[in-house]
Every structure is written in C-alpha cells, then in structure tokens.
Amino acid sequence: MSQITLYLDDATQALVDQAAQAKGVSKSRWVAELIRTHARKEWPEAFLSAAGSIPDFPLLERDGAAGLPPDAPRIGF
C-alpha cells in the first residue's frame, strides 16, 4: 500500500476531519473513497441505469424537432 502526503490549509483540514468523523471512518479511508468516486473513468451504475427510464422524454433522434419551440435568435459577432 502506498502513501501520499497532502498539504492542506487549516480550513480544508477541518473539513476533512469533520467529514471523516461524520462518516465514522479514518481520514485516510475518507480521502481514498473520495478519490475512487471522482477519479474513475466510467459512469456510475446508477447513472447508466437511469438512461431511458423516462419513456415519454422527447429525443431529437426519434421525435425530430416536432413540438419544440424554434431556437432563439442569435447575436452575431
């Protein structure tokens, strides 16, 4: 198992202390969980399972632009 050193200002350190204590884990475990959650390269399963879960959601590929208001006029540069 490797180790890293983090340099945190007092306010950030207090946030880490508070969050780890509230979750009932060590600071090291809390930071490791945070890294695993935010550094992964795939979408979370909960996000993927939500795809297509709203049956009447209008999809441009399926429904075209029918029923949608026209685009707002754009200002040229």
C-alpha positions as CSV (number, residue, x, y, z in Angstrom):
1,M,0.0,0.0,0.0
2,S,1.4,3.4,-1.0
3,Q,1.3,6.6,1.0
4,I,0.9,10.2,-0.1
5,T,1.4,13.5,1.6
6,L,-1.2,16.2,1.4
7,Y,-0.6,19.8,2.3
8,L,-3.9,21.3,3.5
9,D,-4.7,24.7,4.9
10,D,-6.4,24.8,8.3
11,A,-9.9,25.3,6.9
12,T,-9.6,22.3,4.5
13,Q,-8.1,20.1,7.2
14,A,-11.1,20.9,9.4
15,L,-13.4,19.9,6.6
16,V,-11.6,16.6,6.2
17,D,-11.7,15.9,9.9
18,Q,-15.4,16.7,10.2
19,A,-16.4,14.7,7.1
20,A,-14.4,11.6,8.2
21,Q,-15.7,11.7,11.7
22,A,-19.3,12.1,10.5
23,K,-18.9,9.1,8.3
24,G,-17.1,7.1,11.0
25,V,-14.0,6.3,9.0
26,S,-10.4,7.4,9.2
27,K,-9.2,10.4,7.3
28,S,-7.2,8.2,5.1
29,R,-10.2,6.0,4.2
30,W,-12.4,9.1,3.6
31,V,-9.9,10.6,1.2
32,A,-9.4,7.2,-0.6
33,E,-13.1,6.8,-1.1
34,L,-13.4,10.4,-2.4
35,I,-10.6,9.7,-4.9
36,R,-12.2,6.4,-6.1
37,T,-15.5,8.1,-6.5
38,H,-14.2,11.1,-8.5
39,A,-11.2,9.7,-10.4
40,R,-12.8,6.8,-12.1
41,K,-13.2,6.8,-15.9
42,E,-16.6,5.1,-16.2
43,W,-20.1,6.3,-15.4
44,P,-21.6,5.1,-12.1
45,E,-24.1,2.3,-12.5
46,A,-26.9,4.4,-11.0
47,F,-26.4,6.9,-13.9
48,L,-26.3,4.3,-16.5
49,S,-29.5,2.6,-15.2
50,A,-31.3,5.9,-15.4
51,A,-30.7,6.2,-19.1
52,G,-34.0,5.7,-20.9
53,S,-36.0,5.4,-17.7
54,I,-38.4,8.3,-18.7
55,P,-40.5,6.7,-21.5
56,D,-42.1,10.0,-22.8
57,F,-38.9,12.1,-22.8
58,P,-38.6,13.6,-26.3
59,L,-35.5,12.5,-28.1
60,L,-34.4,14.5,-31.1
61,E,-33.2,11.4,-33.0
62,R,-36.6,9.7,-32.5
63,D,-39.1,12.6,-32.4
64,G,-37.3,15.2,-34.5
65,A,-38.0,18.9,-33.7
66,A,-41.8,18.4,-33.8
67,G,-43.5,20.2,-30.9
68,L,-40.3,22.0,-29.9
69,P,-40.3,25.8,-30.0
70,P,-38.0,27.4,-32.5
71,D,-34.4,28.4,-31.4
72,A,-34.0,31.8,-30.0
73,P,-32.4,34.3,-32.4
74,R,-28.6,34.5,-32.0
75,I,-26.5,37.6,-31.9
76,G,-23.7,37.5,-34.4
77,F,-20.1,38.6,-33.6
